[in-house]
C-alpha cells in the first residue's frame, strides 16, 4: 500500500483512511441518533452507546494515522488550479475537520469519565481521564454535542465542495481522493 501521494492522486493509505473514516463517522452519528429506539437503561441502548464510544475513539486513533500520511508529502495538484482564496478555505476546512475528529472524541471520553464510567475500546478497559464530577460531565457533554453539531456542518460542506468541484468547476479535486477502478 503506497503511503506517498502522486502528482495526481492521494496515496492508497490516505484514500482508504478517508473513506473508512466517513463510514465510521456515519456509524458514530447513527448510533446516537438511533439510541432512542431503545428504552433508557435497556441492554440495547447500552450496547448502542458503547458502540458510539468505541467507534468515536476509533476515529480519534485513525485521525493521527491520517495526519502522519498527510505529513509524508504535498497534496496532489488540482487541475485546473483553484483560485488562491479557495485553496485557503480548503486548508482551513481540512484543519477544522482534523480538529473536530480529535476534540469531539476526547470530549466524549472526558464526559464519560466525569460521569464515573469507563469506556471499553475493543476489549480494553480505558482509564478515566478525570475523577467523577457530574456538573463537569454536563459541561463536557454540552461541548461534545456542540462539536458534533459543528461536525455535521463541516462534513456536509466538505462533501458539497467536492461535488461542486467535480460537477461545476470540473477539476480533479474529487478524483484525487477516489479509489482506483479496475
C-alpha positions as CSV (number, residue, x, y, z in Angstrom):
1,X,0.0,0.0,0.0
2,X,1.7,3.2,-1.1
3,X,2.0,5.9,1.6
4,X,3.1,8.8,-0.6
5,X,0.9,10.9,-2.8
6,X,1.5,11.1,-6.5
7,X,1.2,14.3,-8.5
8,X,-2.4,13.5,-9.4
9,X,-3.8,11.3,-6.6
10,X,-3.6,10.8,-2.9
11,X,-1.9,7.7,-1.6
12,X,-3.8,4.4,-1.3
13,X,-3.5,4.7,2.5
14,X,-4.9,8.3,2.5
15,X,-7.8,7.3,0.3
16,X,-8.6,4.2,2.3
17,X,-8.5,6.1,5.6
18,X,-10.6,9.0,4.2
19,X,-13.5,6.7,3.1
20,X,-13.1,4.4,6.2
21,X,-13.4,7.4,8.4
22,X,-16.5,8.6,6.6
23,X,-18.2,5.2,7.2
24,X,-17.1,5.3,10.9
25,X,-18.4,8.9,11.3
26,X,-21.8,7.8,9.7
27,X,-21.9,4.9,12.2
28,X,-21.0,7.2,15.2
29,X,-23.7,9.6,14.3
30,X,-26.2,6.8,13.6
31,X,-25.6,5.2,17.0
32,X,-26.5,8.4,18.8
33,X,-29.4,9.3,16.5
34,X,-31.0,5.8,16.9
35,X,-30.3,5.2,20.6
36,X,-33.8,6.5,21.2
37,X,-35.2,3.3,19.7
38,X,-34.3,1.6,22.9
39,X,-35.7,2.5,26.4
40,X,-33.3,4.1,28.9
41,X,-31.4,1.5,30.9
42,X,-32.0,-1.3,28.4
43,X,-29.3,-3.6,27.1
44,X,-29.9,-2.4,23.5
45,X,-29.4,1.3,24.5
46,X,-26.2,0.4,26.5
47,X,-24.9,-1.5,23.5
48,X,-25.5,1.3,21.0
49,X,-23.9,3.9,23.4
50,X,-20.9,1.6,23.8
51,X,-20.6,1.2,20.0
52,X,-20.8,5.1,19.8
53,X,-17.9,5.4,22.2
54,X,-15.8,2.7,20.6
55,X,-16.3,4.0,17.0
56,X,-15.7,7.6,18.1
57,X,-12.4,6.6,19.7
58,X,-11.5,4.6,16.5
59,X,-11.9,7.9,14.6
60,X,-9.6,9.5,17.2
61,X,-6.9,6.9,16.7
62,X,-7.2,6.9,12.9
63,X,-7.0,10.7,12.5
64,X,-3.4,10.5,13.8
65,X,-2.6,8.0,11.1
66,X,-4.2,10.3,8.6
67,X,-2.1,13.2,9.8
68,X,1.0,11.1,9.6
69,X,0.2,10.1,6.0
70,X,-0.5,13.7,5.2
71,X,2.9,14.7,6.5
72,X,4.7,12.4,4.1
73,X,4.4,14.8,1.1
74,X,2.4,17.5,-0.6
75,X,-1.2,17.1,-1.6
76,X,-1.7,16.2,-5.3
77,X,-2.1,19.3,-7.5
78,X,-5.6,20.4,-8.6
79,X,-6.1,20.9,-12.4
80,X,-7.1,23.4,-13.4
81,X,-5.7,25.2,-10.4
82,X,-8.2,26.8,-7.9
83,X,-8.1,30.5,-7.0
84,X,-6.0,31.3,-4.0
85,X,-9.0,32.1,-1.8
86,X,-10.4,28.6,-2.5
87,X,-7.1,27.0,-1.6
88,X,-7.0,28.9,1.7
89,X,-10.6,28.0,2.5
90,X,-9.9,24.3,1.7
91,X,-6.9,24.2,4.0
92,X,-9.0,25.8,6.8
93,X,-11.8,23.3,6.2
94,X,-9.4,20.3,6.3
95,X,-7.8,21.5,9.6
96,X,-11.2,22.2,11.1
97,X,-12.2,18.6,10.2
98,X,-9.0,17.2,11.8
99,X,-9.6,19.3,15.0
100,X,-13.2,18.0,15.0
101,X,-12.0,14.4,14.8
102,X,-9.6,14.9,17.7
103,X,-11.5,17.1,20.1
104,X,-15.0,15.6,19.9
105,X,-13.9,12.1,20.8
106,X,-11.8,13.5,23.7
107,X,-14.7,15.5,24.9
108,X,-16.8,12.3,24.8
109,X,-14.2,10.4,26.8
110,X,-14.0,13.3,29.3
111,X,-17.8,13.3,29.6
112,X,-17.9,9.6,30.3
113,X,-15.0,9.8,32.7
114,X,-16.6,12.7,34.6
115,X,-19.8,10.6,34.8
116,X,-17.7,7.9,36.6
117,X,-18.0,5.4,33.7
118,X,-15.1,3.6,32.0
119,X,-15.1,3.1,28.2
120,X,-14.3,-0.3,26.6
121,X,-12.2,0.0,23.5
122,X,-12.0,-3.3,21.6
123,X,-11.9,-5.3,24.8
124,X,-9.5,-2.9,26.6
125,X,-11.0,-1.1,29.6
126,X,-9.7,2.5,29.2
127,X,-8.9,4.5,32.3
128,X,-10.9,7.5,33.5
129,X,-9.3,10.8,32.2
130,X,-10.6,12.7,35.3
131,X,-12.3,11.9,38.6
132,X,-16.1,11.7,38.7
133,X,-17.7,15.2,38.6
134,X,-21.3,15.2,37.5
135,X,-21.6,19.0,36.9
136,X,-18.4,19.0,34.8
137,X,-19.7,15.9,32.9
138,X,-22.7,18.0,31.8
139,X,-20.4,20.8,30.7
140,X,-18.3,18.4,28.7
141,X,-21.4,16.8,27.2
142,X,-22.6,20.2,26.1
143,X,-19.3,20.9,24.4
144,X,-19.3,17.4,22.9
145,X,-22.7,17.9,21.4
146,X,-21.8,21.3,20.1
147,X,-18.7,19.9,18.5
148,X,-20.8,17.0,16.9
149,X,-23.3,19.6,15.5
150,X,-20.4,21.6,14.0
151,X,-19.1,18.3,12.7
152,X,-22.3,17.7,10.8
153,X,-21.8,21.0,9.1
154,X,-18.2,20.5,8.4
155,X,-18.7,17.1,6.8
156,X,-21.7,18.4,4.8
157,X,-19.8,21.4,3.5
158,X,-16.8,19.2,2.7
159,X,-19.0,16.9,0.6
160,X,-20.8,19.7,-1.1
161,X,-17.4,21.3,-2.0
162,X,-16.2,18.0,-3.5
163,X,-19.4,17.7,-5.6
164,X,-19.2,21.3,-6.6
165,X,-15.6,20.9,-7.8
166,X,-16.4,17.7,-9.7
167,X,-19.7,18.8,-11.4
168,X,-19.5,22.6,-11.7
169,X,-15.8,23.5,-11.7
170,X,-14.9,20.2,-13.4
171,X,-11.5,19.9,-11.9
172,X,-9.8,16.9,-10.4
173,X,-10.4,17.8,-6.7
174,X,-12.7,14.8,-6.0
175,X,-10.9,12.4,-8.4
176,X,-7.7,12.8,-6.3
177,X,-9.5,11.1,-3.4
178,X,-11.5,8.4,-5.3
179,X,-10.4,4.8,-5.1
180,X,-8.9,3.4,-8.3
181,X,-11.2,1.5,-10.6
182,X,-10.3,-1.8,-12.2
